[in-house]
């Protein structure tokens, strides 16, 4: 199994064996329930669809509720996502997958939706310096000139301008997995994770780091 769904709880700090303080993000990951199995014979590929976070039945469509009941899932889930299967994986509908799949994993890739900032100017959105602050300038935080000469007489594509900022999908790669608390379904990941507290995240095993023990990772042996 490549990954699981979860939500961001917040940030705190932990201390390693050397007494160093490590900033970590606390993630509640799983348990996720298997809603559907995709097979090469019926769908052309092997994958598993999992659900996370309980939802009220009144907010689920009848067709979706029928899928949950067919899979033996008594409590419907808010979020669904597919993951490719790994060699040796054997799941069936209704199975519960816990955070234990990350045992022995040193780094993870986490995908989340960043905080939405609304409509912002170029100083905040693109970190432009702005205009002069004194001497009667009327252009403190404006974008400045965006036009061109008589040729090509248009605004170039990709011109940095004010607009919607944030609320985009971002993947943070190679975050070090500091600890696992299986009884609480919690992962401790070193560093920041995109999105607000309580936001949905997708946690996958890193594709760029080799799998080593979490203990060795926390001791800086990777």
N, C-alpha and C positions, 0 to 999 in steps of 0.2 A: 504494500500500500504506500503510495507516494506522499499522501498528506491528509489533513483533516481540516474541518471548519472550526472556527472558534470566535471569540470576541476579546477585545482589548479591555483589560481591567484598569490599568494605570501603571505608574512607574514607582519604583522604590530602589533601595540599594541593598546589596548583600556583601559579605566579606569572604574572601577566599582563604586558602590555607596560609598564605603569606601575610594575611591581615590587611590586604588592599581592598578598598571600597570599590565595588563595581556597580555602575548604574544599570538597572535591568528593567525591562518591561514585563509585566505580569499578564499572561494570556490564559484565559479559560478555554481549553481546547477539548472538544468532545464532551461526553460521548456522542458519537454520531451513529445513526441507525441506517442500515442498508435498505434503500427504498426500491432499487431496480438494478438488475444485472444485465449488462450488455455483453453479448457473445459474438464471436466471429461468424458463427453460422447464421444468426438472425440479423445482426446489425453491422457486420463487417469488421468489427474490432472488439477487443476485450476491455471492459471498463466496469466500474461500479458507481452507481449514483447514491450519494449519501445525503441525509437530512440532518439539520442542526437547529436547535432552539425551538422549544415548544410553542405552538400557536393555538389560538382558540378555534374550535371547529366552526363557529359561526362566521369566521373570516376566511374560510377556505371554500373554494368552489366545489360543487358536487362531483365534478369529474376528477379533480385532484384528490378529493376525499376518497373516491372510489379506488384510486391508485394506492393510497396509503393502506386502506383496509385489505386490498388484495395482497399487499406485501406483509400483512400482519402487524402493521404499525398502528397501534390504537390511538396514540396522540400525534396529531399532524405536526409537521415541522415548517418553520418559516422559510428556511433557506435550503436549497438543493444545489448540488454540484457534482460533476463527474470527475473521477480520478482513474488514471490508467492502473491496471493491475501489474504487480511484480511477480516474478517467478516464485511459485510456491504458495501464492495467495489462493485461499479457498473460502469464499463467503457465500452466504445464502440470504435471501430476503428476510428482513427482520433482525439480522445480527446487529449487535452493538459493538462499535469499534472505539477503543479507548486510546488515551494518550500514550499507552505503552508501546505503540508502533515506533516511537521516537527513541526507544532505548538503544544506546550505542551510536546515536547520531550526534555529530559534533556541531554542525552548522545547519541552518534552515533558511529558506527563502520565504518571506512573508509579503502577501499582497493585501492592500487595504485601500480604502477611498479617503483621500486627504480631506481635511476640514475645508468647508466652503467659506470663502471670504466675500462672496458677493461681487458687485461691480466695483472695481478699484482702479485707481490711476496708475500711471506708468512708474511713479516713484516706488510704490509698494509692489506692483505687479512685476516690474522688470528691473527694479533697483536702479533706476536712472537717478542722476544727481540732482536734477531740477535746475532752475535758473538762479540768477543772483538773488541774494536775500536782502540787499540794500540798494541804495541809489535810485529809488523810485521804480524799480523793476515791477512790472505787473505780471510776470511769468515765473512764479516761484516753483510750482509743482506741475507745470504743463508739459506736454509732450514736445512742444516746439514745432519747427517747420517739418512738414511731411511731404510737401510737393516737390516737383522737379522742374526743369526748364521746359521750354516749348516742345522739346522732344525728350522723353516720350510723353510728357504732358499727362501723367497719371501717377497714382500712388503705387509704389512697388509692392508686389505680393510679399507677405510676411512682415510688413512694417509693424514694429512694436508700438502698440497703442493701448489706451484704456480698454477694459473689458472684464469679462467674468474670470475670477481668479479662484483656484482651488476646486475641490470636489471632482478630482480626477483619480483614476486608478493608478497606483504606484506600487511597484515591487521592490522591496529592499532585500538585496541578496547578501548571502554569506554572513548572516547574523549568528554570533556564537551562542550556542545553547548552554546556559550556565547550570541549569538544574531542572529536574522533573519531579513533580509531586503527584504521583499517580492517584493517591486517595482523594485528592481535591481536583483532579483533572486540570492541573496547572503546569504551564511551562514558564520558565524564567529565561528570558532572552536578553543578552547584553546589547544595549543601545536602544535607539528610538524606533518605534513602529508607526507607519503612517496611519492617520485616522484619529478620531476622537475616542475618549473613553466610552466603552460600550459598543463601539463600532465593530462590524463584522470583519474578520480577517481570514485569509486562506494561508495555512501553514504547510509548506512542502519541505521535503528533504532537499538540501542544497544539491544543485547539479554541478557545482564547481569545486566542492570540497569533498575529500575522501571521508568515509565514515570511520570515526574513532570514538573511543569512549568519552562520555560526558565528563568523567573525572579527569582524564588527561587533558581535555579541552579547558577546563577551569584552571588547571595548573600551568597553562601556557605552553604545552608540549606540542601543539600543532604547528 
